């Protein structure tokens, strides 16, 4: 087409219109994008401002919590005995005008001990947080790292939840406890949600060991591309996130297709004009909104800083903030007052230019690098409770401060917050209180309201033996009381400290307690407890004041005991003044003298006015008391009735503090009975208590005198030895009282015969001796003996029975038969036995021509009668064995006599005589008793027991008391019947078989076994033998000794063994002396054996040595 074509203008116009439309559309689209970017930037600016304000308010809150905690930690370190009331006063002053903190707690050794406010948190006290499942880890972390720990949100014991700032308290380098400052989570929500109409803000943890997840706000904020800001507090890191309330929404517009034509029609001009107008309007709105929001944020920030500054300036603790170069950038009025500097001076200082004198607690110079602020600045760690002395000017006094220093960030840079408490006044007051408590002689123990000890003075340390450092904050009064006594006092099995203290405080006076000190000493102390309450009646604690009353109580007990002794004494006690006037007397005095308390004699000397003492006697006693303060002796006293009586008197002088005699104390005993007893003892020493005849001692004395007189005058002296015939029968049949009556009558009759010139004495039992002097010869002695026989011929009535008795009298003469009293008595004794042998009821003279054998038997019988009471008999034991293997199965008891003159006697030398005289009965019972006693001794030594066989005689079996005596011996020694075997002879079984069968059956029921001794040597009734309860047949040694070579003995032994087998009895061979005999008996079927082939009889001591 050519340029001159008619369509060219149209085409040019169309092209121009198209270009204009496209240009307008592009302009509108660009304008819309520009408007969106501007809106987003405004939203970001507004959101960022809200983040800054929120972060500033959170940081301000945490700073105030740190300042409060650090100041309180320093105060507690300086005054560890702080009570609940003081704790609340401190926090009320420090936190005045603000309500950011929900609660503050003091932990002593990790146990909640103090709370603010007290009423809301009382039920949480006493909890050990180190053991708490939710809080324990953070508590232990703060304790071990020595730095604050922020923990939360934590579900609280008292309800609700909070963030907890845990600040450790160290005292003298030693962990003491913690301060827990609680910020309610609702407070965090209020701070985070302060601008919720325009901005949604959320707070969460990003790096923490204890805080968990979302802390405040809505977690959905992090899903809407929020703006964020990090906050750090020590090791904890928080993150704030914010988005606009309506989200990131664009406020411009985008051109729609239907507007394309309009854009083309109106063209570029309309678009430009509209865009310019709209942009101008929106710019004005944005600037106005930003100015308003900036004003609001600045106002909030100013309010927060004002509150923070108000809190800091109102604090009694000094607060100083240093920047990262160590220069002081901020301080409060308390800091200038404590340090003695004005604000400009303090703000002009820096760590590296300070030339103050600093010393530690022991007054050693403290280098600047060791100052708490310098340590925190250099190492980035907190320092708590450091006590140091500062002198800011050469002429200024040394001020003692408790300093805390913690790191913080200031405008994004490191800084140090230092707080310090002036301890000068606290120390002065503490020293005054300590001096007061230290100077008190009484123990003072104060506790808080939970019963934990807070004050423990030196007197308490001395009383209880516990150091104050180990008691304060660690113990309660329960530690000083016995559990049983305490439970009884409080009325509960597991009393609490408060239960004890409440009960004790309700008492109006002091109470005694017994206490065992750590060193083991037991004492009694008296303690009075007072409850301390506030104006509202709320208990704040308890104070106990006490002292050791051990000696006092002992003295009081001694006085009471003395009073009881005074009243209860069987001895008369009289107290007189210095002039001997009686002022007091005990009941024994009234009982002895007959004087009542209201009729006491005028003085002690009046009691001695019996006429039995010389006139100067009382004066001599007074002189001795003045010199030696004491006198005692036997005197005569007078009863009220005038009767004189002997007494043993002890007089003591009691002196006052000046050494002058103030009182006399007389103690006396009525010795009338003692005197009578002494006379009785003297009588019994020389006379028989039953007959009142001279005894052996007086007899020997009088006989010696009579012998000397006879020798001097040349007269004869006769000794008559009298023994009553059948006296034992009287005792056994009628009893010992009847025997005593008979002896009394015999004594009276003999005395009538002899008269007063000669002596009748009783030796004991039924034996009497008469010493008759100045006799002409044998016939006079015979006449005297016959007179005695005649005097005793008449019966004696005893217990309604006419008892006949007669004497057997032996006579020995001086000088015919002997020239000594002992020989005369011995010869008369022998002659008496001759009289008995000749038929009794007669007298015989000693004859030197008597047969030596007869005299020997008589003397032997005499000694045998005394053998048992004199302990001359011995028991030897011969072992019994099982023939098949030689095992020990038992012993046989064999009696021996250790004769004092003739030495060791075998049974054959005295057993026949014992049987003849009837002594065999008592001898047999003695052997049974001795054997059982020995078995009891063996058992006590732990030796196993085996049966012991004892021989008994027919006379024993016939006695009615045989069975009771055997049973009594078994019971007395505690030995079972199966360890006793009784050996009888065949003849004993034949005499009275029915009675013997009954007796042996009864013994069998008690476990006692029975053996027939020397079987085969007597005459056995087979009919009775099979019925009798016999356990063992003992084959006599006469059949065993020649057994290997004697066919007759072999036949007899085989027959006995077969008989025993048939009757189911055991056989025991006696006299087994060699191996050949033992083998023959084994082959023949014999069970047991004894004899020299096994062992000889030996004493028990040898058995214990050889067979133990």
HULINGI-V539763 format. One record per residue. N is the residue number from 1. RES is the residue in one small letter. PHI is phi in degrees with one decimal (NA if undefined). Layout:
n: [N:N]
res: [RES:RES]
phi: [PHI:PHI]
This chain:
n: [1:2:3:4:5:6:7:8:9:10:11:12:13:14:15:16:17:18:19:20:21:22:23:24:25:26:27:28:29:30:31:32:33:34:35:36:37:38:39:40:41:42:43:44:45:46:47:48:49:50:51:52:53:54:55:56:57:58:59:60:61:62:63:64:65:66:67:68:69:70:71:72:73:74:75:76:77:78:79:80:81:82:83:84:85:86:87:88:89:90:91:92:93:94:95:96:97:98:99:100:101:102:103:104:105:106:107:108:109:110:111:112:113:114:115:116:117:118:119:120:121:122:123:124:125:126:127:128:129:130:131:132:133:134:135:136:137:138:139:140:141:142:143:144:145:146:147:148:149:150:151:152:153:154:155:156:157:158:159:160:161:162:163:164:165:166:167:168:169:170:171:172:173:174:175:176:177:178:179:180:181:182:183:184:185:186:187:188:189:190:191:192:193:194:195:196:197:198:199:200:201:202:203:204:205:206:207:208:209:210:211:212:213:214:215:216:217:218:219:220:221:222:223:224:225:226:227:228:229:230:231:232:233:234:235:236:237:238:239:240:241:242:243:244:245:246:247:248:249:250:251:252:253:254:255:256:257:258:259:260:261:262:263:264:265:266:267:268:269:270:271:272:273:274:275:276:277:278:279:280:281:282:283:284:285:286:287:288:289:290:291:292:293:294:295:296:297:298:299:300:301:302:303:304:305:306:307:308:309:310:311:312:313:314:315:316:317:318:319:320:321:322:323:324:325:326:327:328:329:330:331:332:333:334:335:336:337:338:339:340:341:342:343:344:345:346:347:348:349:350:351:352:353:354:355:356:357:358:359:360:361:362:363:364:365:366:367:368:369:370:371:372:373:374:375:376:377:378:379:380:381:382:383:384:385:386:387:388:389:390:391:392:393:394:395:396:397:398:399:400:401:402:403:404:405:406:407:408:409:410:411:412:413:414:415:416:417:418:419:420:421:422:423:424:425:426:427:428:429:430:431:432:433:434:435:436:437:438:439:440:441:442:443:444:445:446:447:448:449:450:451:452:453:454:455:456:457:458:459:460:461:462:463:464:465:466:467:468:469:470:471:472:473:474:475:476:477:478:479:480:481:482:483:484:485:486:487:488:489:490:491:492:493:494:495:496:497:498:499:500:501:502:503:504:505:506:507:508:509:510:511:512:513:514:515:516:517:518:519:520:521:522:523:524:525:526:527:528:529:530:531:532:533:534:535:536:537:538:539:540:541:542:543:544:545:546:547:548:549:550:551:552:553:554:555:556:557:558:559:560:561:562:563:564:565:566:567:568:569:570:571:572:573:574:575:576:577:578:579:580:581:582:583:584:585:586:587:588:589:590:591:592:593:594:595:596:597:598:599:600:601:602:603:604:605:606:607:608:609:610:611:612:613:614:615:616:617:618:619:620:621:622:623:624:625:626:627:628:629:630:631:632:633:634:635:636:637:638:639:640:641:642:643:644:645:646:647:648:649:650:651:652:653:654:655:656:657:658:659:660:661:662:663:664:665:666:667:668:669:670:671:672:673:674:675:676:677:678:679:680:681:682:683:684:685:686:687:688:689:690:691:692:693:694:695:696:697:698:699:700:701:702:703:704:705:706:707:708:709:710:711:712:713:714:715:716:717:718:719:720:721:722:723:724:725:726:727:728:729:730:731:732:733:734:735:736:737:738:739:740:741:742:743:744:745:746:747:748:749:750:751:752:753:754:755:756:757:758:759:760:761:762:763:764:765:766:767:768:769:770:771:772:773:774:775:776:777:778:779:780:781:782:783:784:785:786:787:788:789:790:791:792:793:794:795:796:797:798:799:800:801:802:803:804:805:806:807:808:809:810:811:812:813:814:815:816:817:818:819:820:821:822:823:824:825:826:827:828:829:830:831:832:833:834:835:836:837:838:839:840:841:842:843:844:845:846:847:848:849:850:851:852:853:854:855:856:857:858:859:860:861:862:863:864:865:866:867:868:869:870:871:872:873:874:875:876:877:878:879:880:881:882:883:884:885:886:887:888:889:890:891:892:893:894:895:896:897:898:899:900:901:902:903:904:905:906:907:908:909:910:911:912:913:914:915:916:917:918:919:920:921:922:923:924:925:926:927:928:929:930:931:932:933:934:935:936:937:938:939:940:941:942:943:944:945:946:947:948:949:950:951:952:953:954:955:956:957:958:959:960:961:962:963:964:965:966:967:968:969:970:971:972:973:974:975:976:977:978:979:980:981:982:983:984:985:986:987:988:989:990:991:992:993:994:995:996:997:998:999:1000:1001:1002:1003:1004:1005:1006:1007:1008:1009:1010:1011:1012:1013:1014:1015:1016:1017:1018:1019:1020:1021:1022:1023:1024:1025:1026:1027:1028:1029:1030:1031:1032:1033:1034:1035:1036:1037:1038:1039:1040:1041:1042:1043:1044:1045:1046:1047:1048:1049:1050:1051:1052:1053:1054:1055:1056:1057:1058:1059:1060:1061:1062:1063:1064:1065:1066:1067:1068:1069:1070:1071:1072:1073:1074:1075:1076:1077:1078:1079:1080:1081:1082:1083:1084:1085:1086:1087:1088:1089:1090:1091:1092:1093:1094:1095:1096:1097:1098:1099:1100:1101:1102:1103:1104:1105:1106:1107:1108]
res: [x:x:x:x:x:x:x:x:x:x:x:x:x:x:x:x:x:x:x:x:x:x:x:x:x:x:x:x:x:x:x:x:x:x:x:x:x:x:x:x:x:x:x:x:x:x:x:x:x:x:x:x:x:x:x:x:x:x:x:x:x:x:x:x:x:x:x:x:x:x:x:x:x:x:x:x:x:x:x:x:x:x:x:x:x:x:x:x:x:x:x:x:x:x:x:x:x:x:x:x:x:x:x:x:x:x:x:x:x:x:x:x:x:x:x:x:x:x:x:x:x:x:x:x:x:x:x:x:x:x:x:x:x:x:x:x:x:x:x:x:x:x:x:x:x:x:x:x:x:x:x:x:x:x:x:x:x:x:x:x:x:x:x:x:x:x:x:x:x:x:x:x:x:x:x:x:x:x:x:x:x:x:x:x:x:x:x:x:x:x:x:x:x:x:x:x:x:x:x:x:x:x:x:x:x:x:x:x:x:x:x:x:x:x:x:x:x:x:x:x:x:x:x:x:x:x:x:x:x:x:x:x:x:x:x:x:x:x:x:x:x:x:x:x:x:x:x:x:x:x:x:x:x:x:x:x:x:x:x:x:x:x:x:x:x:x:x:x:x:x:x:x:x:x:x:x:x:x:x:x:x:x:x:x:x:x:x:x:x:x:x:x:x:x:x:x:x:x:x:x:x:x:x:x:x:x:x:x:x:x:x:x:x:x:x:x:x:x:x:x:x:x:x:x:x:x:x:x:x:x:x:x:x:x:x:x:x:x:x:x:x:x:x:x:x:x:x:x:x:x:x:x:x:x:x:x:x:x:x:x:x:x:x:x:x:x:x:x:x:x:x:x:x:x:x:x:x:x:x:x:x:x:x:x:x:x:x:x:x:x:x:x:x:x:x:x:x:x:x:x:x:x:x:x:x:x:x:x:x:x:x:x:x:x:x:x:x:x:x:x:x:x:x:x:x:x:x:x:x:x:x:x:x:x:x:x:x:x:x:x:x:x:x:x:x:x:x:x:x:x:x:x:x:x:x:x:x:x:x:x:x:x:x:x:x:x:x:x:x:x:x:x:x:x:x:x:x:x:x:x:x:x:x:x:x:x:x:x:x:x:x:x:x:x:x:x:x:x:x:x:x:x:x:x:x:x:x:x:x:x:x:x:x:x:x:x:x:x:x:x:x:x:x:x:x:x:x:x:x:x:x:x:x:x:x:x:x:x:x:x:x:x:x:x:x:x:x:x:x:x:x:x:x:x:x:x:x:x:x:x:x:x:x:x:x:x:x:x:x:x:x:x:x:x:x:x:x:x:x:x:x:x:x:x:x:x:x:x:x:x:x:x:x:x:x:x:x:x:x:x:x:x:x:x:x:x:x:x:x:x:x:x:x:x:x:x:x:x:x:x:x:x:x:x:x:x:x:x:x:x:x:x:x:x:x:x:x:x:x:x:x:x:x:x:x:x:x:x:x:x:x:x:x:x:x:x:x:x:x:x:x:x:x:x:x:x:x:x:x:x:x:x:x:x:x:x:x:x:x:x:x:x:x:x:x:x:x:x:x:x:x:x:x:x:x:x:x:x:x:x:x:x:x:x:x:x:x:x:x:x:x:x:x:x:x:x:x:x:x:x:x:x:x:x:x:x:x:x:x:x:x:x:x:x:x:x:x:x:x:x:x:x:x:x:x:x:x:x:x:x:x:x:x:x:x:x:x:x:x:x:x:x:x:x:x:x:x:x:x:x:x:x:x:x:x:x:x:x:x:x:x:x:x:x:x:x:x:x:x:x:x:x:x:x:x:x:x:x:x:x:x:x:x:x:x:x:x:x:x:x:x:x:x:x:x:x:x:x:x:x:x:x:x:x:x:x:x:x:x:x:x:x:x:x:x:x:x:x:x:x:x:x:x:x:x:x:x:x:x:x:x:x:x:x:x:x:x:x:x:x:x:x:x:x:x:x:x:x:x:x:x:x:x:x:x:x:x:x:x:x:x:x:x:x:x:x:x:x:x:x:x:x:x:x:x:x:x:x:x:x:x:x:x:x:x:x:x:x:x:x:x:x:x:x:x:x:x:x:x:x:x:x:x:x:x:x:x:x:x:x:x:x:x:x:x:x:x:x:x:x:x:x:x:x:x:x:x:x:x:x:x:x:x:x:x:x:x:x:x:x:x:x:x:x:x:x:x:x:x:x:x:x:x:x:x:x:x:x:x:x:x:x:x:x:x:x:x:x:x:x:x:x:x:x:x:x:x:x:x:x:x:x:x:x:x:x:x:x:x:x:x:x:x:x:x:x:x:x:x:x:x:x:x:x:x:x:x:x:x:x:x:x:x:x:x:x:x:x:x:x:x:x:x:x:x:x:x:x:x:x:x:x:x:x:x:x:x:x:x:x:x:x:x:x:x:x:x:x:x:x:x:x:x:x:x:x:x:x:x:x:x:x:x:x:x:x:x:x:x:x:x:x:x:x:x:x:x:x:x:x:x:x:x:x:x:x:x:x]
phi: [NA:-92.3:-58.8:-89.3:-69.4:-67.5:-83.0:-62.1:-59.6:-61.3:-63.1:-65.0:-64.1:-64.1:-63.9:-64.2:-62.3:-62.6:-62.8:-64.3:-64.8:-61.0:-63.9:-64.5:-62.5:-64.2:-65.9:-64.4:-63.8:-63.7:-63.5:-62.9:-63.2:-65.1:-63.5:-61.1:-63.8:-66.0:-63.5:-60.8:-65.6:-63.7:-61.3:-63.1:-62.2:-63.9:-64.0:-64.5:-65.4:-62.9:-60.4:-63.5:-63.2:-64.0:-62.9:-63.8:-68.8:-66.0:-63.6:-62.1:-62.1:-69.9:-63.3:-63.1:-63.3:-67.0:-62.1:-61.1:-65.6:-66.5:-63.4:-66.1:-62.4:-65.7:-64.7:-66.4:-62.5:-80.3:-134.1:-66.6:-87.8:-56.4:-94.4:-62.7:-64.1:-64.0:-62.1:-68.6:-62.2:-60.7:-69.1:-58.9:-74.8:-70.9:-102.8:-61.9:86.8:-144.1:-126.7:-75.7:-109.9:-74.9:-153.0:-134.2:-122.8:-111.8:-108.7:-104.7:54.4:71.7:-104.7:-63.6:-117.0:-133.4:-144.9:-133.8:-75.1:-67.8:-61.5:-77.3:-120.4:-59.5:-71.4:-84.7:-65.7:91.7:-81.3:-88.3:-70.8:-64.1:-100.5:-72.4:-63.3:-92.7:-108.2:-58.8:-63.3:-67.7:-61.9:-67.6:-63.7:-62.4:-67.8:-84.0:-87.6:62.7:-128.5:-63.9:-128.7:-98.6:-130.3:150.2:-68.9:-114.6:-71.2:-90.2:-61.8:-86.9:106.9:83.5:-141.7:-161.7:-85.7:-120.6:-95.0:-104.3:-110.8:-72.9:-115.3:-116.3:-127.9:54.2:77.5:-116.8:-61.1:-115.6:173.0:-146.5:-108.8:-112.7:-106.0:-105.0:-108.8:-61.2:-62.4:-63.3:-66.3:-62.6:-61.2:-65.5:-65.9:-68.3:-96.7:-65.9:-124.4:-65.3:-68.2:-107.5:-139.4:-97.5:-123.3:-133.3:-126.4:-145.5:-87.1:-122.3:-148.7:-155.8:-91.4:-126.1:-73.3:-128.3:62.3:-69.5:-105.1:-161.3:87.1:-110.3:-65.2:-65.8:-58.3:-70.1:-92.4:-114.2:51.1:-80.1:-85.8:-128.6:-148.9:-92.5:-122.4:-120.8:-139.0:63.1:-86.3:-90.4:-129.7:-109.1:-134.1:-94.9:-131.1:-145.0:-139.9:-58.9:-59.0:-97.5:86.5:-80.3:-114.4:-75.2:-102.1:-83.0:-137.2:-119.9:-66.6:-90.8:-59.6:-71.9:-90.5:-62.8:-64.7:-62.9:-61.8:-68.6:-71.3:-77.5:86.5:-66.4:-66.3:-61.9:-62.2:-66.2:-63.9:-62.6:-65.3:-66.0:-61.9:-61.4:-65.5:-65.4:-62.2:-63.3:-63.1:-62.9:-61.3:-62.1:-64.8:-65.2:-64.9:-65.9:-65.7:-64.8:-66.9:-65.9:-65.3:-64.4:-62.5:-65.5:-66.0:-61.9:-61.8:-64.7:-61.9:-63.9:-65.7:-64.7:-62.4:-59.9:-66.2:-65.3:-63.8:-64.5:-73.1:-85.3:-70.3:-80.8:-84.6:-74.5:-129.0:-134.8:-113.0:-116.2:-83.3:-68.9:-95.7:87.8:-86.1:-74.9:-113.7:-157.8:-157.1:-108.1:-59.0:-61.7:-64.2:-66.9:-66.9:-67.0:-83.9:74.0:-124.2:-85.6:-62.8:-63.1:-60.4:-68.2:-73.3:-90.7:-91.3:-140.3:-55.4:-75.9:-113.6:-75.6:-115.9:-70.8:-84.1:-131.7:-133.6:-88.0:-62.1:-97.3:62.0:-94.4:-59.5:-109.8:-64.9:-60.7:-66.1:-96.9:-66.4:-53.9:-63.8:-66.4:-64.2:-64.4:-66.4:-80.7:-108.9:73.1:-115.3:-82.1:-126.5:-124.5:62.8:-78.7:-97.9:-147.8:-106.6:-122.9:-124.7:-77.7:-136.0:-58.6:-95.7:-84.6:-71.9:-76.3:-106.1:-95.0:-124.8:-104.7:-113.6:-121.0:-141.2:-129.2:-78.7:-152.2:-115.9:-129.2:55.2:80.1:-116.4:-65.7:-149.5:-131.2:-103.3:-116.8:-119.7:-148.4:-115.8:-76.1:-91.5:-60.4:-69.6:-61.3:-66.5:-63.2:-64.5:-63.3:-65.6:-64.6:-63.5:-65.6:-63.3:-63.8:-68.3:-66.4:-84.9:-80.0:-75.6:-89.8:-72.9:-119.8:-127.9:-115.8:-125.2:-82.7:-69.6:-91.2:96.3:-79.0:-69.0:-117.8:-134.0:-151.4:-81.1:-56.6:-63.7:-69.2:-59.9:-66.4:-69.7:-93.1:70.8:-127.9:-71.7:-60.1:-61.9:-88.2:-101.7:-65.7:74.8:-118.3:-120.2:-122.5:-59.0:-60.8:-68.6:-110.2:-132.8:-73.3:-62.8:-65.2:-63.4:-66.3:-62.4:-65.2:-70.8:-85.7:72.8:-149.8:-68.0:-127.4:-68.5:-96.4:-57.4:-67.3:-61.6:-63.9:-66.3:-61.3:-64.0:-68.7:-68.0:-74.2:-75.2:-81.4:-128.8:-79.7:-133.7:-88.3:-135.0:-97.2:-145.2:-101.2:-67.6:-58.3:-82.1:94.7:-74.7:-99.7:-135.3:-116.0:-126.1:-105.4:-135.0:-115.0:-113.9:-123.9:-85.3:-104.5:-126.7:-84.4:-62.9:-87.8:85.5:-78.0:-69.4:-104.9:163.0:-138.4:-126.6:-116.6:-122.9:-150.6:-157.4:-75.0:-117.8:-57.6:-64.9:-62.8:-66.1:-63.6:-65.4:-63.5:-63.9:-64.9:-64.9:-63.5:-64.1:-61.8:-64.0:-66.6:-63.7:-57.5:-79.1:-95.4:-61.5:-78.6:-92.9:-72.0:-125.4:-127.4:-113.2:-124.6:-82.2:-65.4:-97.2:70.9:-78.6:-73.6:-112.0:-159.2:-148.3:-89.2:-58.8:-62.9:-62.1:-62.8:-65.7:-78.7:-95.8:89.6:-80.7:-79.2:-64.9:-93.1:-135.9:-66.2:-59.6:-66.0:-163.1:-60.6:-59.1:-64.1:-71.8:-96.2:-83.0:-101.8:80.7:-98.3:-119.4:-66.4:-57.0:-85.7:-61.1:-64.0:-62.9:-64.9:-63.1:-61.1:-64.4:-67.1:-62.8:-63.9:-86.4:-116.8:66.3:-162.5:-155.4:-147.9:173.5:-93.9:-135.1:-107.0:-115.2:-124.2:-79.9:-58.9:-72.3:94.8:-67.6:-87.8:-147.3:-77.2:-145.1:-100.2:-112.2:-120.0:-113.2:-131.4:-98.7:-108.6:-103.8:-87.5:-64.4:-88.3:86.2:-88.3:-69.2:-104.1:-148.6:-120.5:-119.4:-112.6:-124.0:-140.0:-125.0:-72.2:-105.6:-58.8:-66.3:-60.9:-62.9:-65.1:-64.9:-62.4:-63.0:-64.9:-64.1:-61.2:-64.8:-67.1:-67.3:-125.6:-132.6:-73.7:-66.5:-81.2:-94.2:60.5:-84.2:-55.3:-92.7:-60.1:-62.3:-68.3:-60.1:-61.5:-64.8:-70.0:-64.4:-63.5:-64.5:-65.4:-65.3:-62.5:-64.9:-65.5:-63.0:-69.7:-96.8:77.1:-94.7:-82.8:-127.9:-111.3:-116.4:-105.3:-99.7:-112.1:-129.1:-75.6:-82.2:56.8:-67.2:-62.2:-64.6:-64.6:-60.1:-68.7:-89.0:-104.9:101.9:-68.3:-64.8:-66.9:-62.4:-63.5:-62.6:-64.7:-64.4:-62.0:-67.7:-60.7:-61.2:-62.5:-68.1:-66.8:-65.2:-65.6:-70.3:-79.5:84.5:-92.0:-82.9:-110.6:-113.8:-110.4:-127.5:-111.3:-80.9:138.3:59.9:-109.2:-106.8:-128.2:-133.5:-117.0:-105.6:-118.1:-107.4:56.7:-90.9:-80.4:167.3:-64.0:-67.3:-63.7:-65.9:-64.3:-60.2:-65.3:-66.3:-66.2:-64.6:-65.2:-61.2:-67.8:-64.1:-96.6:-72.8:-70.2:-64.9:-113.1:-83.8:-129.3:52.3:81.6:-109.8:-86.8:-104.9:-100.9:-141.7:-145.2:-103.2:-108.0:-120.6:-108.7:-124.1:-128.6:-115.9:-104.1:-99.1:-66.5:-104.0:-167.6:-121.0:-134.2:-62.9:-61.8:-68.3:-61.6:-65.8:-63.8:-68.3:-65.4:-62.4:-64.3:-64.3:-62.9:-68.0:-66.1:-62.8:-66.0:-64.7:-89.0:116.7:67.4:53.7:-151.9:-127.3:-140.9:-87.6:-69.5:-126.6:-69.7:-83.6:-57.5:-59.3:-60.2:-66.1:-64.4:-62.5:-63.7:-65.9:-63.5:-66.0:-64.2:-61.6:-59.2:-69.5:-65.1:-61.9:-98.5:-65.1:-67.8:-62.1:-85.0:68.9:-94.7:-84.7:-129.7:-112.0:-107.3:-125.3:-112.4:-74.3:-121.4:-131.6:-77.7:-65.7:-65.7:-129.8:79.5:-65.0:-70.2:-119.0:173.9:-132.6:-112.9:-88.3:-127.0:-86.0:-130.7:-119.4:-89.2:-70.2:-63.5:-107.8:-94.8:82.0:-80.6:-110.0:-81.1:-56.5:-62.9:-82.9:-139.8:-63.1:-58.6:-65.2:-63.8:-67.6:-67.1:-92.0:84.1:-70.3:-62.6:-64.8:-65.4:-62.5:-63.8:-65.6:-62.6:-62.7:-58.5:-63.6:-64.6:-63.8:-66.7:-63.1:-66.0:-65.0:-61.5:-65.7:-60.7:-62.2:-62.8:-82.0:89.9:-82.1:-68.6:-91.7:-130.7:-63.0:-120.9:-90.5:-127.1:-77.5:-124.6:-109.2:-63.8:-63.3:-66.5:-61.6:-77.2:-74.9:-67.7:-94.8:-61.6:-62.2:-59.9:-70.3:-65.5:-62.6:-62.4:-64.8:-60.8:-67.7:-61.2:-97.7:68.9:-107.3:-70.0:-61.9:-69.8:-96.1:-125.1:-122.1:-105.6:-102.2:-121.4:-101.9:-60.7:-64.2:-65.7:-78.8:-80.4:-60.6:-133.5:-60.9:-65.7:-65.0:-63.3:-61.6:-62.7:-64.8:-67.6:-64.9:-63.0:-64.5:-60.1:-62.9:-85.0:93.8:-72.8:-96.9:-128.4:-126.5:-94.1:-84.7:53.7:-63.4:103.8:-96.7:-115.0:-119.4:-103.7:-95.6:-63.5:-63.6:-76.9:-59.7:-74.7:-91.3:-73.3:-77.5:-98.6:-102.3:-138.3:-107.2:-98.1:-78.2:-60.8:-64.1:-64.8:-86.3:-93.4:-58.4:-103.8:-57.7:-64.3:-116.4:-103.9:-68.6:-62.7:-64.2:-62.4:-66.7:-63.3:-64.5:-61.4:-64.5:-64.7:-64.0:-65.5:-62.4:-63.2:-61.6:-66.6:-91.6:57.6:-112.6:-89.2:-109.9:-133.8:-94.2:-92.6:79.7:-77.3:-118.2:-149.8:-69.9:-63.9:-65.5:-60.0:-65.2:-61.7:-66.4:-63.1:-64.0:-79.8:97.2:-73.2:-86.0:-126.2:-155.9:-147.9:154.7:-65.5:-63.6:-103.0:-169.4:-88.5:-63.3:-138.3:-64.7:-60.0:-61.7:-68.9:-60.9:-61.1:-78.8:-86.4:-118.8:-65.2]
